[in-house]
Amino acid sequence: MNKQLLLTACAVVIISIMTIVGINILSQSIPRLNLER
């Protein structure tokens, strides 16, 4: 396989994991902010 293909595949996997983690953190932190108000 090309190194560029491997790099792009790794980047896509990392970005998808980061977005999923970020959405989970946001969905968990939003109710806490609403409760504090």
CHARMM-style PDB file with segment names, atoms N, HN, CA, C and O in Angstrom:
ATOM      1  N   MET     1       0.841  -1.214   0.000  1.00  0.00      PROA
ATOM      2  CA  MET     1       0.000   0.000   0.000  1.00  0.00      PROA
ATOM      3  C   MET     1       0.872   1.258   0.000  1.00  0.00      PROA
ATOM      4  O   MET     1       2.015   1.241   0.456  1.00  0.00      PROA
ATOM      5  N   ASN     2       0.318   2.320  -0.509  1.00  0.00      PROA
ATOM      6  HN  ASN     2      -0.611   2.333  -0.880  1.00  0.00      PROA
ATOM      7  CA  ASN     2       1.063   3.580  -0.512  1.00  0.00      PROA
ATOM      8  C   ASN     2       1.114   4.158   0.897  1.00  0.00      PROA
ATOM      9  O   ASN     2       0.195   3.979   1.695  1.00  0.00      PROA
ATOM     10  N   LYS     3       2.209   4.854   1.182  1.00  0.00      PROA
ATOM     11  HN  LYS     3       2.956   4.999   0.533  1.00  0.00      PROA
ATOM     12  CA  LYS     3       2.298   5.497   2.503  1.00  0.00      PROA
ATOM     13  C   LYS     3       1.234   6.579   2.639  1.00  0.00      PROA
ATOM     14  O   LYS     3       0.690   6.784   3.724  1.00  0.00      PROA
ATOM     15  N   GLN     4       0.933   7.273   1.536  1.00  0.00      PROA
ATOM     16  HN  GLN     4       1.375   7.106   0.655  1.00  0.00      PROA
ATOM     17  CA  GLN     4      -0.070   8.334   1.595  1.00  0.00      PROA
ATOM     18  C   GLN     4      -1.433   7.742   1.944  1.00  0.00      PROA
ATOM     19  O   GLN     4      -2.186   8.327   2.723  1.00  0.00      PROA
ATOM     20  N   LEU     5      -1.749   6.586   1.369  1.00  0.00      PROA
ATOM     21  HN  LEU     5      -1.138   6.110   0.736  1.00  0.00      PROA
ATOM     22  CA  LEU     5      -3.036   5.947   1.680  1.00  0.00      PROA
ATOM     23  C   LEU     5      -3.096   5.588   3.151  1.00  0.00      PROA
ATOM     24  O   LEU     5      -4.115   5.813   3.803  1.00  0.00      PROA
ATOM     25  N   LEU     6      -2.012   5.030   3.683  1.00  0.00      PROA
ATOM     26  HN  LEU     6      -1.184   4.848   3.153  1.00  0.00      PROA
ATOM     27  CA  LEU     6      -1.996   4.675   5.112  1.00  0.00      PROA
ATOM     28  C   LEU     6      -2.152   5.915   5.975  1.00  0.00      PROA
ATOM     29  O   LEU     6      -2.892   5.900   6.959  1.00  0.00      PROA
ATOM     30  N   LEU     7      -1.455   6.995   5.612  1.00  0.00      PROA
ATOM     31  HN  LEU     7      -0.854   7.008   4.814  1.00  0.00      PROA
ATOM     32  CA  LEU     7      -1.544   8.223   6.411  1.00  0.00      PROA
ATOM     33  C   LEU     7      -2.957   8.779   6.389  1.00  0.00      PROA
ATOM     34  O   LEU     7      -3.474   9.188   7.428  1.00  0.00      PROA
ATOM     35  N   THR     8      -3.590   8.801   5.225  1.00  0.00      PROA
ATOM     36  HN  THR     8      -3.170   8.468   4.380  1.00  0.00      PROA
ATOM     37  CA  THR     8      -4.952   9.334   5.136  1.00  0.00      PROA
ATOM     38  C   THR     8      -5.912   8.444   5.921  1.00  0.00      PROA
ATOM     39  O   THR     8      -6.807   8.949   6.598  1.00  0.00      PROA
ATOM     40  N   ALA     9      -5.739   7.144   5.838  1.00  0.00      PROA
ATOM     41  HN  ALA     9      -5.012   6.734   5.288  1.00  0.00      PROA
ATOM     42  CA  ALA     9      -6.614   6.226   6.582  1.00  0.00      PROA
ATOM     43  C   ALA     9      -6.462   6.455   8.081  1.00  0.00      PROA
ATOM     44  O   ALA     9      -7.457   6.504   8.804  1.00  0.00      PROA
ATOM     45  N   CYS    10      -5.220   6.596   8.555  1.00  0.00      PROA
ATOM     46  HN  CYS    10      -4.411   6.556   7.968  1.00  0.00      PROA
ATOM     47  CA  CYS    10      -4.985   6.850   9.983  1.00  0.00      PROA
ATOM     48  C   CYS    10      -5.606   8.187  10.386  1.00  0.00      PROA
ATOM     49  O   CYS    10      -6.206   8.295  11.455  1.00  0.00      PROA
ATOM     50  N   ALA    11      -5.467   9.191   9.546  1.00  0.00      PROA
ATOM     51  HN  ALA    11      -4.980   9.103   8.677  1.00  0.00      PROA
ATOM     52  CA  ALA    11      -6.022  10.513   9.860  1.00  0.00      PROA
ATOM     53  C   ALA    11      -7.539  10.424   9.963  1.00  0.00      PROA
ATOM     54  O   ALA    11      -8.129  10.998  10.878  1.00  0.00      PROA
ATOM     55  N   VAL    12      -8.178   9.712   9.037  1.00  0.00      PROA
ATOM     56  HN  VAL    12      -7.699   9.245   8.294  1.00  0.00      PROA
ATOM     57  CA  VAL    12      -9.645   9.583   9.063  1.00  0.00      PROA
ATOM     58  C   VAL    12     -10.081   8.869  10.339  1.00  0.00      PROA
ATOM     59  O   VAL    12     -11.046   9.284  10.980  1.00  0.00      PROA
ATOM     60  N   VAL    13      -9.385   7.809  10.710  1.00  0.00      PROA
ATOM     61  HN  VAL    13      -8.600   7.472  10.189  1.00  0.00      PROA
ATOM     62  CA  VAL    13      -9.740   7.064  11.925  1.00  0.00      PROA
ATOM     63  C   VAL    13      -9.582   7.956  13.154  1.00  0.00      PROA
ATOM     64  O   VAL    13     -10.462   7.993  14.014  1.00  0.00      PROA
ATOM     65  N   ILE    14      -8.463   8.674  13.238  1.00  0.00      PROA
ATOM     66  HN  ILE    14      -7.748   8.644  12.539  1.00  0.00      PROA
ATOM     67  CA  ILE    14      -8.217   9.544  14.402  1.00  0.00      PROA
ATOM     68  C   ILE    14      -9.274  10.637  14.472  1.00  0.00      PROA
ATOM     69  O   ILE    14      -9.803  10.920  15.546  1.00  0.00      PROA
ATOM     70  N   ILE    15      -9.585  11.255  13.330  1.00  0.00      PROA
ATOM     71  HN  ILE    15      -9.155  11.025  12.457  1.00  0.00      PROA
ATOM     72  CA  ILE    15     -10.583  12.347  13.329  1.00  0.00      PROA
ATOM     73  C   ILE    15     -11.943  11.812  13.744  1.00  0.00      PROA
ATOM     74  O   ILE    15     -12.653  12.460  14.513  1.00  0.00      PROA
ATOM     75  N   SER    16     -12.314  10.634  13.245  1.00  0.00      PROA
ATOM     76  HN  SER    16     -11.737  10.108  12.621  1.00  0.00      PROA
ATOM     77  CA  SER    16     -13.629  10.079  13.601  1.00  0.00      PROA
ATOM     78  C   SER    16     -13.691   9.767  15.093  1.00  0.00      PROA
ATOM     79  O   SER    16     -14.706  10.026  15.739  1.00  0.00      PROA
ATOM     80  N   ILE    17     -12.615   9.213  15.641  1.00  0.00      PROA
ATOM     81  HN  ILE    17     -11.790   9.003  15.116  1.00  0.00      PROA
ATOM     82  CA  ILE    17     -12.599   8.908  17.080  1.00  0.00      PROA
ATOM     83  C   ILE    17     -12.683  10.208  17.886  1.00  0.00      PROA
ATOM     84  O   ILE    17     -13.407  10.281  18.879  1.00  0.00      PROA
ATOM     85  N   MET    18     -11.939  11.232  17.455  1.00  0.00      PROA
ATOM     86  HN  MET    18     -11.351  11.172  16.648  1.00  0.00      PROA
ATOM     87  CA  MET    18     -11.956  12.511  18.181  1.00  0.00      PROA
ATOM     88  C   MET    18     -13.349  13.122  18.152  1.00  0.00      PROA
ATOM     89  O   MET    18     -13.816  13.646  19.163  1.00  0.00      PROA
ATOM     90  N   THR    19     -14.023  13.059  16.996  1.00  0.00      PROA
ATOM     91  HN  THR    19     -13.644  12.633  16.174  1.00  0.00      PROA
ATOM     92  CA  THR    19     -15.364  13.644  16.896  1.00  0.00      PROA
ATOM     93  C   THR    19     -16.339  12.888  17.786  1.00  0.00      PROA
ATOM     94  O   THR    19     -17.170  13.503  18.455  1.00  0.00      PROA
ATOM     95  N   ILE    20     -16.246  11.557  17.802  1.00  0.00      PROA
ATOM     96  HN  ILE    20     -15.571  11.058  17.259  1.00  0.00      PROA
ATOM     97  CA  ILE    20     -17.155  10.758  18.643  1.00  0.00      PROA
ATOM     98  C   ILE    20     -16.918  11.099  20.112  1.00  0.00      PROA
ATOM     99  O   ILE    20     -17.872  11.297  20.865  1.00  0.00      PROA
ATOM    100  N   VAL    21     -15.651  11.167  20.523  1.00  0.00      PROA
ATOM    101  HN  VAL    21     -14.877  11.005  19.912  1.00  0.00      PROA
ATOM    102  CA  VAL    21     -15.338  11.501  21.922  1.00  0.00      PROA
ATOM    103  C   VAL    21     -15.824  12.908  22.248  1.00  0.00      PROA
ATOM    104  O   VAL    21     -16.387  13.140  23.318  1.00  0.00      PROA
ATOM    105  N   GLY    22     -15.608  13.845  21.330  1.00  0.00      PROA
ATOM    106  HN  GLY    22     -15.151  13.656  20.461  1.00  0.00      PROA
ATOM    107  CA  GLY    22     -16.042  15.216  21.570  1.00  0.00      PROA
ATOM    108  C   GLY    22     -17.557  15.310  21.709  1.00  0.00      PROA
ATOM    109  O   GLY    22     -18.060  16.025  22.576  1.00  0.00      PROA
ATOM    110  N   ILE    23     -18.286  14.590  20.857  1.00  0.00      PROA
ATOM    111  HN  ILE    23     -17.878  14.010  20.153  1.00  0.00      PROA
ATOM    112  CA  ILE    23     -19.760  14.612  20.945  1.00  0.00      PROA
ATOM    113  C   ILE    23     -20.198  14.009  22.276  1.00  0.00      PROA
ATOM    114  O   ILE    23     -21.114  14.523  22.918  1.00  0.00      PROA
ATOM    115  N   ASN    24     -19.551  12.924  22.693  1.00  0.00      PROA
ATOM    116  HN  ASN    24     -18.807  12.507  22.172  1.00  0.00      PROA
ATOM    117  CA  ASN    24     -19.920  12.304  23.974  1.00  0.00      PROA
ATOM    118  C   ASN    24     -19.676  13.271  25.123  1.00  0.00      PROA
ATOM    119  O   ASN    24     -20.519  13.393  26.012  1.00  0.00      PROA
ATOM    120  N   ILE    25     -18.540  13.959  25.122  1.00  0.00      PROA
ATOM    121  HN  ILE    25     -17.855  13.859  24.400  1.00  0.00      PROA
ATOM    122  CA  ILE    25     -18.227  14.907  26.207  1.00  0.00      PROA
ATOM    123  C   ILE    25     -19.235  16.053  26.195  1.00  0.00      PROA
ATOM    124  O   ILE    25     -19.723  16.469  27.246  1.00  0.00      PROA
ATOM    125  N   LEU    26     -19.548  16.565  24.991  1.00  0.00      PROA
ATOM    126  HN  LEU    26     -19.152  16.227  24.138  1.00  0.00      PROA
ATOM    127  CA  LEU    26     -20.510  17.674  24.901  1.00  0.00      PROA
ATOM    128  C   LEU    26     -21.875  17.238  25.408  1.00  0.00      PROA
ATOM    129  O   LEU    26     -22.511  17.961  26.176  1.00  0.00      PROA
ATOM    130  N   SER    27     -22.331  16.065  24.988  1.00  0.00      PROA
ATOM    131  HN  SER    27     -21.815  15.478  24.365  1.00  0.00      PROA
ATOM    132  CA  SER    27     -23.666  15.601  25.399  1.00  0.00      PROA
ATOM    133  C   SER    27     -23.711  15.371  26.905  1.00  0.00      PROA
ATOM    134  O   SER    27     -24.772  15.499  27.516  1.00  0.00      PROA
ATOM    135  N   GLN    28     -22.574  15.031  27.510  1.00  0.00      PROA
ATOM    136  HN  GLN    28     -21.712  14.927  27.014  1.00  0.00      PROA
ATOM    137  CA  GLN    28     -22.557  14.819  28.957  1.00  0.00      PROA
ATOM    138  C   GLN    28     -22.437  16.141  29.710  1.00  0.00      PROA
ATOM    139  O   GLN    28     -22.958  16.269  30.818  1.00  0.00      PROA
ATOM    140  N   SER    29     -21.752  17.133  29.116  1.00  0.00      PROA
ATOM    141  HN  SER    29     -21.329  17.029  28.216  1.00  0.00      PROA
ATOM    142  CA  SER    29     -21.517  18.399  29.821  1.00  0.00      PROA
ATOM    143  C   SER    29     -22.705  19.345  29.690  1.00  0.00      PROA
ATOM    144  O   SER    29     -22.897  20.201  30.554  1.00  0.00      PROA
ATOM    145  N   ILE    30     -23.509  19.216  28.631  1.00  0.00      PROA
ATOM    146  HN  ILE    30     -23.353  18.521  27.929  1.00  0.00      PROA
ATOM    147  CA  ILE    30     -24.649  20.134  28.442  1.00  0.00      PROA
ATOM    148  C   ILE    30     -25.673  19.978  29.572  1.00  0.00      PROA
ATOM    149  O   ILE    30     -26.087  20.993  30.133  1.00  0.00      PROA
ATOM    150  N   PRO    31     -26.102  18.775  29.935  1.00  0.00      PROA
ATOM    151  CA  PRO    31     -27.062  18.646  31.053  1.00  0.00      PROA
ATOM    152  C   PRO    31     -26.504  19.223  32.355  1.00  0.00      PROA
ATOM    153  O   PRO    31     -27.253  19.819  33.129  1.00  0.00      PROA
ATOM    154  N   ARG    32     -25.219  19.061  32.609  1.00  0.00      PROA
ATOM    155  HN  ARG    32     -24.610  18.577  31.980  1.00  0.00      PROA
ATOM    156  CA  ARG    32     -24.621  19.604  33.839  1.00  0.00      PROA
ATOM    157  C   ARG    32     -24.736  21.119  33.841  1.00  0.00      PROA
ATOM    158  O   ARG    32     -25.064  21.711  34.869  1.00  0.00      PROA
ATOM    159  N   LEU    33     -24.468  21.758  32.699  1.00  0.00      PROA
ATOM    160  HN  LEU    33     -24.202  21.277  31.864  1.00  0.00      PROA
ATOM    161  CA  LEU    33     -24.569  23.224  32.630  1.00  0.00      PROA
ATOM    162  C   LEU    33     -26.013  23.657  32.864  1.00  0.00      PROA
ATOM    163  O   LEU    33     -26.260  24.653  33.543  1.00  0.00      PROA
ATOM    164  N   ASN    34     -26.956  22.921  32.312  1.00  0.00      PROA
ATOM    165  HN  ASN    34     -26.756  22.111  31.760  1.00  0.00      PROA
ATOM    166  CA  ASN    34     -28.373  23.281  32.506  1.00  0.00      PROA
ATOM    167  C   ASN    34     -28.773  23.107  33.973  1.00  0.00      PROA
ATOM    168  O   ASN    34     -29.560  23.893  34.500  1.00  0.00      PROA
ATOM    169  N   LEU    35     -28.235  22.083  34.627  1.00  0.00      PROA
ATOM    170  HN  LEU    35     -27.595  21.445  34.199  1.00  0.00      PROA
ATOM    171  CA  LEU    35     -28.589  21.855  36.039  1.00  0.00      PROA
ATOM    172  C   LEU    35     -28.011  22.958  36.918  1.00  0.00      PROA
ATOM    173  O   LEU    35     -28.646  23.368  37.890  1.00  0.00      PROA
ATOM    174  N   GLU    36     -26.813  23.444  36.587  1.00  0.00      PROA
ATOM    175  HN  GLU    36     -26.298  23.111  35.798  1.00  0.00      PROA
ATOM    176  CA  GLU    36     -26.187  24.480  37.428  1.00  0.00      PROA
ATOM    177  C   GLU    36     -26.983  25.782  37.386  1.00  0.00      PROA
ATOM    178  O   GLU    36     -27.011  26.517  38.373  1.00  0.00      PROA
ATOM    179  N   ARG    37     -27.632  26.076  36.254  1.00  0.00      PROA
ATOM    180  HN  ARG    37     -27.609  25.478  35.453  1.00  0.00      PROA
ATOM    181  CA  ARG    37     -28.329  27.360  36.124  1.00  0.00      PROA
ATOM    182  C   ARG    37     -29.585  27.446  36.958  1.00  0.00      PROA
ATOM    183  OT1 ARG    37     -30.267  28.470  36.942  1.00  0.00      PROA
TER     184      ARG     37
END
